[in-house]
Amino acid sequence: MFMQNGLSNANPRDNPPPKNSIASRANAAHFNGIEATVLITAAVFMGTVAGLNKSLFEELTTLFVFSRIAHLVSYLFAFHEVLSIVRSGVFTIGFIVIIRIMIMSCEAKYGYIYTMK
């Protein structure tokens, strides 16, 4: 195998980016985005099956997309503690949107949310 500077070109994905670099932050944001994609896909599926109000559904999913864009930008440039708080805030907004879509879907489909007693 050809190695240059300790990095293998045969398996370039096995070469981790330097810690606290933009590349390592972008890699972490990428994996975080993949995790969020699973949840929003489930929420959108639930909303579609439940027949949610189209305009509200579109507003919530648009808010989610904008929160993910803001999360990506704040993740890349969160070298300061204040920006880390912003990142957590926009992540929370996106997560709340997902939960809200799921709750609305359950309410639209079943008329209530089942709770264990």
TORPA-4810 file (N, C-alpha, C, O; in nm, 3 decimals):
<nodes>
NODE_1_0.083_-0.118_0.000_0.000_0.000_0.000_0.088_0.124_0.000_0.192_0.130_0.065_M
NODE_2_0.042_0.221_-0.073_0.114_0.348_-0.080_0.069_0.436_0.035_-0.049_0.465_0.050_F
NODE_3_0.165_0.479_0.114_0.134_0.567_0.227_0.215_0.694_0.213_0.334_0.691_0.180_M
NODE_4_0.150_0.803_0.237_0.217_0.932_0.234_0.181_1.005_0.362_0.063_1.023_0.393_Q
NODE_5_0.282_1.047_0.436_0.262_1.117_0.563_0.178_1.035_0.661_0.103_1.091_0.741_N
NODE_6_0.190_0.903_0.654_0.116_0.816_0.746_-0.029_0.796_0.707_-0.104_0.734_0.782_G
NODE_7_-0.072_0.847_0.591_-0.210_0.835_0.546_-0.217_0.739_0.429_-0.135_0.746_0.337_L
NODE_8_-0.313_0.649_0.431_-0.328_0.550_0.326_-0.422_0.602_0.219_-0.534_0.644_0.248_S
NODE_9_-0.377_0.599_0.095_-0.462_0.638_-0.016_-0.553_0.523_-0.059_-0.652_0.545_-0.128_N
NODE_10_-0.519_0.400_-0.019_-0.602_0.285_-0.053_-0.735_0.289_0.021_-0.837_0.247_-0.034_A
NODE_11_-0.735_0.339_0.143_-0.856_0.352_0.224_-0.864_0.494_0.280_-0.840_0.514_0.399_N
NODE_12_-0.898_0.591_0.198_-0.894_0.730_0.245_-0.994_0.760_0.356_-0.972_0.854_0.433_P
NODE_13_-1.102_0.684_0.367_-1.199_0.710_0.474_-1.149_0.663_0.610_-1.206_0.699_0.714_R
NODE_14_-1.044_0.582_0.610_-0.985_0.539_0.736_-0.893_0.644_0.796_-0.844_0.627_0.908_D
NODE_15_-0.870_0.752_0.724_-0.782_0.858_0.771_-0.865_0.965_0.841_-0.932_1.043_0.774_N
NODE_16_-0.861_0.969_0.973_-0.943_1.068_1.043_-0.887_1.209_1.023_-0.766_1.228_1.015_P
NODE_17_-0.976_1.309_1.014_-0.928_1.446_1.004_-0.867_1.490_1.137_-0.898_1.432_1.241_P
NODE_18_-0.782_1.591_1.135_-0.724_1.640_1.260_-0.832_1.688_1.356_-0.934_1.742_1.313_P
NODE_19_-0.810_1.669_1.484_-0.906_1.711_1.586_-0.922_1.863_1.584_-0.827_1.936_1.557_K
NODE_20_-1.045_1.909_1.612_-1.079_2.051_1.620_-1.050_2.127_1.492_-1.024_2.248_1.497_N
NODE_21_-1.054_2.060_1.379_-1.041_2.129_1.251_-1.181_2.140_1.190_-1.275_2.076_1.236_S
NODE_22_-1.192_2.223_1.087_-1.319_2.235_1.017_-1.360_2.099_0.960_-1.478_2.064_0.959_I
NODE_23_-1.261_2.022_0.912_-1.291_1.891_0.855_-1.350_1.797_0.959_-1.444_1.724_0.929_A
NODE_24_-1.296_1.797_1.080_-1.351_1.707_1.183_-1.489_1.753_1.226_-1.576_1.670_1.255_S
NODE_25_-1.511_1.883_1.229_-1.644_1.935_1.264_-1.744_1.902_1.153_-1.858_1.866_1.182_R
NODE_26_-1.701_1.914_1.027_-1.789_1.882_0.916_-1.824_1.733_0.918_-1.938_1.695_0.889_A
NODE_27_-1.728_1.649_0.952_-1.752_1.505_0.961_-1.854_1.476_1.072_-1.946_1.396_1.052_N
NODE_28_-1.838_1.539_1.186_-1.932_1.519_1.297_-2.071_1.571_1.261_-2.171_1.507_1.293_A
NODE_29_-2.077_1.686_1.194_-2.206_1.742_1.154_-2.274_1.651_1.052_-2.396_1.636_1.052_A
NODE_30_-2.194_1.592_0.964_-2.248_1.499_0.864_-2.315_1.379_0.932_-2.427_1.343_0.897_H
NODE_31_-2.246_1.318_1.027_-2.304_1.204_1.096_-2.425_1.244_1.179_-2.521_1.167_1.190_F
NODE_32_-2.423_1.363_1.237_-2.538_1.412_1.311_-2.657_1.432_1.217_-2.771_1.404_1.254_N
NODE_33_-2.629_1.479_1.097_-2.735_1.496_0.999_-2.797_1.365_0.956_-2.918_1.356_0.934_G
NODE_34_-2.714_1.262_0.944_-2.766_1.129_0.908_-2.860_1.079_1.018_-2.965_1.022_0.990_I
NODE_35_-2.820_1.100_1.143_-2.905_1.058_1.254_-3.038_1.133_1.253_-3.143_1.075_1.280_E
NODE_36_-3.034_1.262_1.222_-3.157_1.341_1.219_-3.246_1.301_1.101_-3.368_1.310_1.110_A
NODE_37_-3.184_1.256_0.992_-3.261_1.216_0.874_-3.353_1.098_0.907_-3.465_1.090_0.856_T
NODE_38_-3.306_1.007_0.989_-3.388_0.892_1.027_-3.514_0.939_1.099_-3.624_0.891_1.071_V
NODE_39_-3.498_1.031_1.192_-3.612_1.078_1.270_-3.710_1.159_1.186_-3.831_1.140_1.196_L
NODE_40_-3.659_1.251_1.103_-3.751_1.334_1.024_-3.821_1.249_0.918_-3.936_1.277_0.883_I
NODE_41_-3.754_1.146_0.868_-3.819_1.057_0.771_-3.937_0.986_0.836_-4.044_0.976_0.776_T
NODE_42_-3.918_0.938_0.957_-4.027_0.872_1.029_-4.140_0.971_1.056_-4.258_0.937_1.042_A
NODE_43_-4.106_1.093_1.095_-4.208_1.194_1.124_-4.286_1.232_0.999_-4.408_1.247_1.004_A
NODE_44_-4.218_1.249_0.887_-4.285_1.284_0.762_-4.375_1.169_0.715_-4.486_1.192_0.667_V
NODE_45_-4.327_1.047_0.730_-4.410_0.931_0.695_-4.536_0.929_0.781_-4.646_0.909_0.729_F
NODE_46_-4.519_0.950_0.910_-4.635_0.951_1.001_-4.733_1.062_0.963_-4.854_1.041_0.960_M
NODE_47_-4.679_1.180_0.933_-4.765_1.293_0.897_-4.839_1.270_0.767_-4.954_1.310_0.753_G
NODE_48_-4.772_1.206_0.672_-4.835_1.177_0.544_-4.947_1.075_0.559_-5.055_1.092_0.504_T
NODE_49_-4.920_0.969_0.634_-5.020_0.864_0.656_-5.139_0.920_0.736_-5.253_0.883_0.709_V
NODE_50_-5.112_1.006_0.831_-5.218_1.061_0.915_-5.298_1.169_0.843_-5.407_1.205_0.887_A
NODE_51_-5.244_1.222_0.732_-5.315_1.326_0.656_-5.316_1.459_0.727_-5.420_1.524_0.736_G
NODE_52_-5.202_1.501_0.777_-5.194_1.630_0.847_-5.229_1.746_0.756_-5.220_1.736_0.633_L
NODE_53_-5.270_1.855_0.818_-5.297_1.979_0.746_-5.174_2.016_0.664_-5.065_2.031_0.718_N
NODE_54_-5.191_2.029_0.533_-5.077_2.045_0.442_-4.997_2.171_0.471_-4.874_2.166_0.472_K
NODE_55_-5.061_2.283_0.496_-4.986_2.408_0.516_-4.905_2.404_0.645_-4.790_2.447_0.647_S
NODE_56_-4.964_2.354_0.753_-4.891_2.345_0.879_-4.778_2.243_0.868_-4.669_2.265_0.921_L
NODE_57_-4.804_2.134_0.801_-4.704_2.030_0.780_-4.584_2.086_0.702_-4.469_2.060_0.737_F
NODE_58_-4.612_2.162_0.598_-4.506_2.224_0.520_-4.427_2.326_0.602_-4.305_2.333_0.591_E
NODE_59_-4.496_2.404_0.685_-4.428_2.502_0.770_-4.334_2.434_0.868_-4.221_2.479_0.889_E
NODE_60_-4.380_2.326_0.928_-4.296_2.255_1.025_-4.175_2.190_0.959_-4.064_2.197_1.012_L
NODE_61_-4.196_2.128_0.844_-4.082_2.065_0.778_-3.984_2.170_0.725_-3.863_2.146_0.725_T
NODE_62_-4.034_2.285_0.681_-3.945_2.394_0.639_-3.865_2.446_0.758_-3.746_2.473_0.747_T
NODE_63_-3.931_2.460_0.872_-3.860_2.502_0.993_-3.751_2.401_1.030_-3.642_2.440_1.072_L
NODE_64_-3.781_2.273_1.013_-3.680_2.171_1.041_-3.560_2.186_0.948_-3.446_2.180_0.993_F
NODE_65_-3.584_2.206_0.819_-3.474_2.222_0.723_-3.388_2.343_0.759_-3.266_2.335_0.758_V
NODE_66_-3.452_2.454_0.791_-3.375_2.574_0.829_-3.298_2.552_0.959_-3.187_2.602_0.975_F
NODE_67_-3.357_2.479_1.052_-3.285_2.451_1.177_-3.164_2.362_1.152_-3.061_2.377_1.218_S
NODE_68_-3.176_2.269_1.057_-3.060_2.184_1.024_-2.950_2.263_0.954_-2.832_2.239_0.978_R
NODE_69_-2.988_2.356_0.868_-2.887_2.441_0.803_-2.816_2.526_0.908_-2.694_2.538_0.906_I
NODE_70_-2.894_2.586_0.999_-2.834_2.666_1.106_-2.747_2.580_1.197_-2.643_2.624_1.245_A
NODE_71_-2.790_2.456_1.220_-2.711_2.364_1.302_-2.578_2.332_1.235_-2.474_2.330_1.301_H
NODE_72_-2.581_2.308_1.105_-2.458_2.280_1.032_-2.361_2.397_1.040_-2.243_2.378_1.070_L
NODE_73_-2.410_2.517_1.014_-2.324_2.635_1.018_-2.268_2.657_1.158_-2.150_2.684_1.175_V
NODE_74_-2.354_2.645_1.258_-2.306_2.665_1.395_-2.213_2.552_1.439_-2.124_2.574_1.522_S
NODE_75_-2.232_2.433_1.386_-2.143_2.320_1.418_-2.004_2.344_1.360_-1.903_2.319_1.425_Y
NODE_76_-2.001_2.392_1.236_-1.872_2.415_1.171_-1.790_2.524_1.239_-1.667_2.516_1.245_L
NODE_77_-1.857_2.626_1.289_-1.784_2.742_1.340_-1.799_2.759_1.491_-1.780_2.870_1.542_F
NODE_78_-1.832_2.655_1.562_-1.852_2.663_1.708_-1.720_2.647_1.781_-1.704_2.554_1.861_A
NODE_79_-1.628_2.736_1.755_-1.500_2.733_1.825_-1.509_2.805_1.959_-1.416_2.800_2.040_F
NODE_80_-1.619_2.872_1.983_-1.640_2.947_2.106_-1.761_2.889_2.179_-1.852_2.836_2.115_H
NODE_81_-1.762_2.899_2.309_-1.868_2.840_2.391_-2.006_2.896_2.356_-2.104_2.822_2.359_E
NODE_82_-2.014_3.024_2.323_-2.143_3.085_2.291_-2.203_3.019_2.166_-2.323_2.992_2.162_V
NODE_83_-2.121_2.994_2.066_-2.172_2.930_1.945_-2.211_2.785_1.970_-2.298_2.731_1.900_L
NODE_84_-2.150_2.721_2.067_-2.192_2.586_2.104_-2.333_2.587_2.163_-2.411_2.495_2.142_S
NODE_85_-2.365_2.692_2.237_-2.499_2.707_2.292_-2.599_2.731_2.180_-2.710_2.677_2.184_I
NODE_86_-2.562_2.811_2.082_-2.648_2.835_1.965_-2.673_2.703_1.892_-2.786_2.674_1.853_V
NODE_87_-2.567_2.625_1.874_-2.580_2.495_1.808_-2.679_2.407_1.882_-2.765_2.344_1.820_R
NODE_88_-2.668_2.402_2.013_-2.761_2.320_2.092_-2.904_2.372_2.080_-2.999_2.294_2.076_S
NODE_89_-2.919_2.503_2.074_-3.052_2.563_2.061_-3.119_2.528_1.929_-3.236_2.491_1.927_G
NODE_90_-3.046_2.539_1.819_-3.107_2.508_1.689_-3.130_2.357_1.674_-3.223_2.315_1.606_V
NODE_91_-3.045_2.277_1.736_-3.070_2.132_1.737_-3.201_2.103_1.811_-3.282_2.022_1.765_F
NODE_92_-3.221_2.169_1.924_-3.342_2.149_2.003_-3.466_2.191_1.925_-3.569_2.124_1.932_T
NODE_93_-3.457_2.301_1.851_-3.570_2.345_1.769_-3.607_2.236_1.668_-3.724_2.202_1.652_I
NODE_94_-3.507_2.182_1.600_-3.532_2.076_1.502_-3.592_1.953_1.566_-3.682_1.890_1.510_G
NODE_95_-3.543_1.917_1.684_-3.594_1.799_1.754_-3.738_1.820_1.799_-3.820_1.729_1.790_F
NODE_96_-3.769_1.940_1.847_-3.905_1.972_1.888_-4.000_1.964_1.769_-4.114_1.917_1.782_I
NODE_97_-3.955_2.011_1.653_-4.037_2.002_1.532_-4.069_1.856_1.501_-4.183_1.823_1.469_V
NODE_98_-3.969_1.769_1.509_-3.992_1.627_1.483_-4.096_1.569_1.580_-4.190_1.502_1.539_I
NODE_99_-4.077_1.596_1.707_-4.170_1.545_1.808_-4.310_1.601_1.786_-4.409_1.530_1.800_I
NODE_100_-4.318_1.730_1.751_-4.449_1.792_1.728_-4.520_1.727_1.609_-4.640_1.701_1.615_R
NODE_101_-4.447_1.701_1.501_-4.508_1.634_1.386_-4.559_1.496_1.425_-4.667_1.455_1.384_I
NODE_102_-4.481_1.424_1.504_-4.523_1.290_1.547_-4.647_1.296_1.635_-4.738_1.215_1.620_M
NODE_103_-4.650_1.392_1.728_-4.767_1.406_1.817_-4.891_1.445_1.736_-4.999_1.389_1.755_I
NODE_104_-4.874_1.541_1.645_-4.987_1.582_1.561_-5.037_1.467_1.475_-5.157_1.454_1.452_M
NODE_105_-4.945_1.383_1.429_-4.984_1.268_1.348_-5.068_1.170_1.429_-5.169_1.119_1.380_S
NODE_106_-5.026_1.144_1.551_-5.103_1.054_1.638_-5.240_1.111_1.668_-5.341_1.040_1.668_C
NODE_107_-5.244_1.241_1.696_-5.372_1.305_1.725_-5.464_1.304_1.603_-5.585_1.282_1.616_E
NODE_108_-5.407_1.328_1.485_-5.489_1.330_1.363_-5.540_1.190_1.328_-5.653_1.175_1.282_A
NODE_109_-5.458_1.092_1.350_-5.496_0.954_1.313_-5.592_0.891_1.412_-5.689_0.826_1.374_K
NODE_110_-5.565_0.912_1.541_-5.641_0.842_1.645_-5.728_0.935_1.731_-5.810_0.887_1.810_Y
NODE_111_-5.711_1.065_1.716_-5.792_1.159_1.793_-5.742_1.184_1.933_-5.798_1.267_2.005_G
NODE_112_-5.638_1.114_1.974_-5.581_1.131_2.106_-5.443_1.067_2.106_-5.402_1.005_2.008_Y
NODE_113_-5.373_1.083_2.214_-5.244_1.016_2.231_-5.263_0.915_2.344_-5.305_0.950_2.454_I
NODE_114_-5.232_0.792_2.314_-5.247_0.685_2.412_-5.144_0.701_2.522_-5.025_0.717_2.494_Y
NODE_115_-5.188_0.697_2.646_-5.096_0.700_2.759_-5.124_0.579_2.847_-5.239_0.539_2.864_T
NODE_116_-5.020_0.523_2.901_-5.036_0.407_2.990_-5.082_0.454_3.126_-5.037_0.558_3.175_M
NODE_117_-5.172_0.380_3.186_-5.223_0.417_3.319_-5.181_0.314_3.420_-5.214_0.327_3.538_K
</nodes>
